[in-house]
Structures are given as C-alpha cells and as structure tokens.
Amino acid sequence: MSAEYRVDLGAFRQNLRRVREAVAPAAHMLVVKDDAYAHGLETLVREARDEGVRWFGAFDVATGAAVRAITGPDARIFVWLIGGADDLRAGVAADLDLGIGDEALLDDLAALSAAPARLHLKIDTGLHRNGIRPERWDAALTRTAELVGQGRAVLEGIWSHISEASDADDDDARALFLAARDAARAAGLVPRYSHLAASAAGFARGEFREDLVRVGAFSYGIRPAGGPGEAELGIEPIAALVATVTAVGPAGVHLDIGSLHGLPSALSGRFDVATPAGPRRVEAIGATSTAVAVWDDARVGDEIAVFGRGALRSATDLAELIDTIGEEIALRVSPSIPRVYRG
Ligand SMILES: *Cc1c(COP(=O)(O)O)cnc(C)c1O
C-alpha cells in the first residue's frame, strides 16, 4: 500500500510541554488508550517518558502492562478497565494504579493474596459508564477501609469522568465528586490524588484540575469538534495521513487507500487534499481506492497530504463535516497503514 501515517515526534513533545504548562500545578496523565490514539503506543510512550511524563492512563490491564514494559519502574500507570480477579492480580504484578469503578472488585481483592493494591475509587458522577453509584459509595468506602486495614490495599485516589459537554453538567458532577471525597476523608481514608478532568476541562477550567489531569486528545493535537482551535489551545496536530498517487487517468488521480483504510466514504466530494499542484478535491472514496481531481502533470508517486499535519484539513476538520469528533477520524486510520516517525 502506498500510504503512511507520519507522526512528528517534535510536535508531540511540543504538545506535551504545552499540556504540562496548561494543567500545572496538576500533573499531566498522558492517556494512551487505543494504541495512543492510533499513533503507536510504544514509540509515543517512550518519547513521553523521555520528555518527563510520569503518569500514563492506559485503559486496560494488558495495555498497562505493556506501558510498564516500556517505561520501567519509575512511571505511574493508571488503568480503569478491570475485568475481575485475574486482571487485579495482573495489575498488581505490573505495579499499576487500579481504577475501581465496581464494588465487586473490592470483594475480588479481598480474596487475592498479592502485594497491596493501589486503588483509585471511581464515583459515578452522572456519565453512568462505570463508577460506584453515590448511593453505594459509603458501602464501598467501608469495604475499602477494611482492605486498607488488612494491608491489602492503599487508597491512592478518588476519581471520576465528566462529560465536558456543558459547564453546568460538569459543575453538578464536580459537586458530587467533592462530596464523595469528603465522605472518604470522614471515613478515615486519605486519598493522595483527585482527578476528574480530561483535555477540555483540564485546559478551560482551573477548578477541575485537582492533582492529575488525564489528557489524551490535546496531547496528540486533536482539538475538540465545535470548540476552540489549535492556535488558541497552543497545540498542533502531530500526524498526517500521506498517500502517493498509484495511477493517473483523465478522470482523476488514484490513491490505493479508501474506507477500509479509514477514510469515511461520507467525505466523498467534501474536502480538498494538498497535492504538488495545490489543493484538489477528493471526488470519490471507495473501499480500497480514492479518486482526487486531476492536475496537469500529475504522476504516479506524487505525494498527497490527505489530512493532519501539513495537510489542508485536520482530523477534527474532517470530523466536523460528518458530525463526529476528531478522535473518530484519527482512530480509524487502519493499522495496515505503516506509522512512520520523524523528528
Ligand atoms: C479517554 C479518556 C480520557 C482522555 O480524554 P481526552 O478528551 O482524549 O483528553 C480521560 N479519562 C478517561 C477515563 C478516558 O476514558
């Protein structure tokens, strides 16, 4: 296939510095789920570690263990998809920080003979994805206090996830969060870390930063759909989908990537790509090929920047054309397209 997903590591480091500055004095937890938003886990984690990132948000235990293998012992690695006792055991073995959003895991932990687990209890503040419901919170605190008393667990954190869709909803969520933390303290538990914000609230709303801000999208230069631009946020896209022309005909120039490689066919006719002759319209996106409006001396091998860094449109620009979010466009870039790193 004649395409690559080109990731600029210098731009990534620049975004990491920007995020660090924007969320300070809270620490940046770099969220690396979905293969670091499809940029490639291993290279990006290594780069971030060298740039001074000390917290990683890995989603599931297998990814957390993979991040641990890359970072070595110094990093803190937070995971929040934990399936049961086996996952707990594996998480403790890999020295992970465990996000607990389900009371049943506390029972699993009680039955486990392992080193003390580092827990971050999750209060459901309205998203209902996972998280302990407010009416069950006191029971979960009692259970946690028992585990702590038995030396099986340390309560490292209290956390939640918020919608970042409206300030009013987020304010309500935060009120629930603060009440949950007060209850933990009243139960004699002293969580060291509070965290509830991701990219958007972490940048825009100081009172949501607490100790850690879990930032994925902005670290990779993906701005929010319908929200502030990259320049305003001080971030830049780090990756570009670049394809080379595989055939030239009177009707158009062909690329051998299509919807199966991640370009939504709904974008047919709706955006321009950067060609050696300037902007040209993408006329049709098929399953495995794309047609672009022809130019005079077009040749096989000419490079086209389809979207992202150095192209005419960012992932979020394309997303907005079809009412989705930039992450969706970025995550679709097929693993069969090689990731190539520069800088
Ligand atoms: C994905 C995710 C994040 C990061 O969100 P961004 O908007 O990409 O910064 C933070 N926290 C949790 C729990 C997530 O699932």
The ligand as an SDF file (V2000), in Angstrom:
LIG
                    3D

 15 15  0  0  0  0  0  0  0  0999 V2000
  -10.2440    8.8060   27.0410 C   0  0  0  0  0  0  0  0  0  0  0  0
  -10.2590    9.2280   28.4460 C   0  0  0  0  0  0  0  0  0  0  0  0
   -9.5980   10.3950   28.8490 C   0  0  0  0  0  0  0  0  0  0  0  0
   -8.9320   11.3420   27.8610 C   0  0  0  0  0  0  0  0  0  0  0  0
   -9.8770   12.1270   27.2130 O   0  0  0  0  0  0  0  0  0  0  0  0
   -9.4240   13.2350   26.1460 P   0  0  0  0  0  0  0  0  0  0  0  0
  -10.6380   14.0180   25.8850 O   0  0  0  0  0  0  0  0  0  0  0  0
   -8.9210   12.4820   24.9580 O   0  0  0  0  0  0  0  0  0  0  0  0
   -8.3440   14.0260   26.7820 O   0  0  0  0  0  0  0  0  0  0  0  0
   -9.5780   10.6990   30.1910 C   0  0  0  0  0  0  0  0  0  0  0  0
  -10.1760    9.8980   31.1070 N   0  0  0  0  0  0  0  0  0  0  0  0
  -10.8200    8.7730   30.7550 C   0  0  0  0  0  0  0  0  0  0  0  0
  -11.4610    7.9510   31.8040 C   0  0  0  0  0  0  0  0  0  0  0  0
  -10.8970    8.4110   29.4130 C   0  0  0  0  0  0  0  0  0  0  0  0
  -11.5610    7.2930   29.0650 O   0  0  0  0  0  0  0  0  0  0  0  0
  1  2  1  0
  2  3  1  0
  2 14  2  0
  3  4  1  0
  3 10  2  0
  4  5  1  0
  5  6  1  0
  6  7  2  0
  6  8  1  0
  6  9  1  0
 10 11  1  0
 11 12  2  0
 12 13  1  0
 12 14  1  0
 14 15  1  0
M  END
$$$$
